[in-house]
């Protein structure tokens, strides 16, 4: 729906003086909280930043189906199976919304998928960790989707219209996913001794990777300052990380779980929870392709793409047939 009429945009290259005026007018619109739409003029750097961010977001939704899809056939009840199946289906839909939003910027779905399959494009490092037991599905919903919501709610006010509108529905569904995950953790934490140990173990394994989801510290982030100026982002990585910790720690304590951070302590004056240093070397290793499941995730996506080629070909043939009839 976003791509209709985009080929009518003005492709003329402005001169230096005119471009300076366009940049100034563009920033004025950003500062006035106006939405930038696909056919509006925008700086090339703004367009590139959005393509990078939205495509990586879309890739993360698609790859993020894999850790949970691993448990659809092994969920402990029919109810749990149906809920998890619906959640994985939601994630597929999120990826499609986001690919569509990125296409309005002049990139194609095929380009984005090729970049993912070749390893050129990145996706969230969190999905390169394994799901070892059912408690991990609860931890993903509670922590991973909780961190995603903290990141994504401000994106509903992103300066780029198609992205901000796509995020409204995504955030509503992610909010449900987070509550579903926390409910699983509640049942586990209040269950048998073995179930409580599983819940505690899942928290210990997923806590630090969840904090890394917000990206590098502000001092090491290459894109934050400019993205804030363009109002693609509304908060810095460290601000969002602190918000997440402040919300999540009391939830864990309510369940009687202990966080794997001896430095975690409430600052009575600020009301914030202070936490220990993050091991960014692990984050970098996972991003470089050396995480526990990097190779497995890429193999799964490449295999799915190859085995689904006949479906794509059939759909194209069907569309061409109907186009000829018209």
C-alpha positions, 0 to 999 in steps of 0.5 A, a space after each residue: 500500500 505504501 508503494 503506490 505512486 512512488 515512481 512519480 517522485 522528483 528525481 532531479 538533482 539539486 545544485 549545492 545552493 538549492 540543496 542547502 535550502 532543501 536541507 534547512 527546510 527539511 530540518 525545519 519540518 523535523 523540528 516542527 514534528 511534521 512527518 516526512 512521507 515517501 515522495 517528500 525530498 529528504 537528504 540521502 543520509 536520512 534515507 540511508 539511515 532509515 533503510 539500514 535501521 528499518 531493514 535490520 528491524 525487519 530482518 530481526 523480526 524474521 530471524 526472531 521467529 527461529 528461537 521460538 519456532 523451535 518450541 512450537 511442537 514441544 510446548 507443554 500444552 495445546 493452549 501454549 502451542 496455540 499461543 506460541 504459534 500465534 506469536 510467531 505468526 505475529 513476528 512474520 507479519 511485523 517483518 512484512 510491515 517493515 519490509 514494506 516501509 523500507 521499500 518506500 525509500 527506494 530499496 527492494 524486498 529482494 535487495 534486503 533479503 539478499 543482504 540478509 542471506 549473504 551476511 551483509 545485513 545485520 539483525 539483533 544479536 539477541 536471536 543468536 542465543 539458543 532456547 534450551 527449555 520452555 522457560 526460555 520462551 517465557 524469558 524471551 517474551 518478558 525480557 526480549 520483547 520487553 526490551 523491544 517495546 522499550 525501543 519501539 514505542 518511541 518509534 511510533 513518533 519517528 519522523 518518517 511516516 511509514 515507519 511510525 505508522 507501522 510501529 503502532 500495530 507492531 507495538 500493540 502486538 509486542 505488548 501482548 507478547 511481553 505479557 504472555 512471556 511474563 505469565 509463563 515466567 510467573 507460572 514457572 516461578 510459582 511452580 515446582 522446585 525444578 520449574 523455579 530453577 529453570 526460570 532462574 536459569 533462563 533469567 541468568 542467561 537472557 539478562 545481559 543479552 537483553 541489555 545489549 539489545 539497546 546497542 552500544 553505550 552512547 559514547 560508542 554509538 556511531 549513529 545516535 546523535 544524528 538519528 536524534 537530530 532527525 527524530 528517527 530516535 527519541 531517546 539514546 541507547 543508554 536512556 532506553 536501557 535504564 528505562 528497561 532496567 527500572 521497569 524490569 527489575 521490580 518485576 523479577 523481584 516480584 517473582 522471587 528471582 535473582 538477577 545475575 548482577 551483584 552490582 544491581 542496587 536501587 539509588 534511593 535519590 534518583 529512583 533508578 536501578 544502578 547496574 554493573 558493566 556490560 561485557 561489550 566484547 561478547 556483544 561484538 563477538 556475536 555481531 561478528 558472527 561468532 555467537 552460539 547460534 549465528 551459523 545455525 540461524 543463517 543456515 535456517 534462513 538460507 534453506 527456507 529461502 531456497 525451499 520456498 523459491 517455487 512458492 515465489 515463482 508460482 505467485 509471480 506467474 499467477 500475478 502475471 497471468 492476471 495482469 495479462 487478462 486485464 
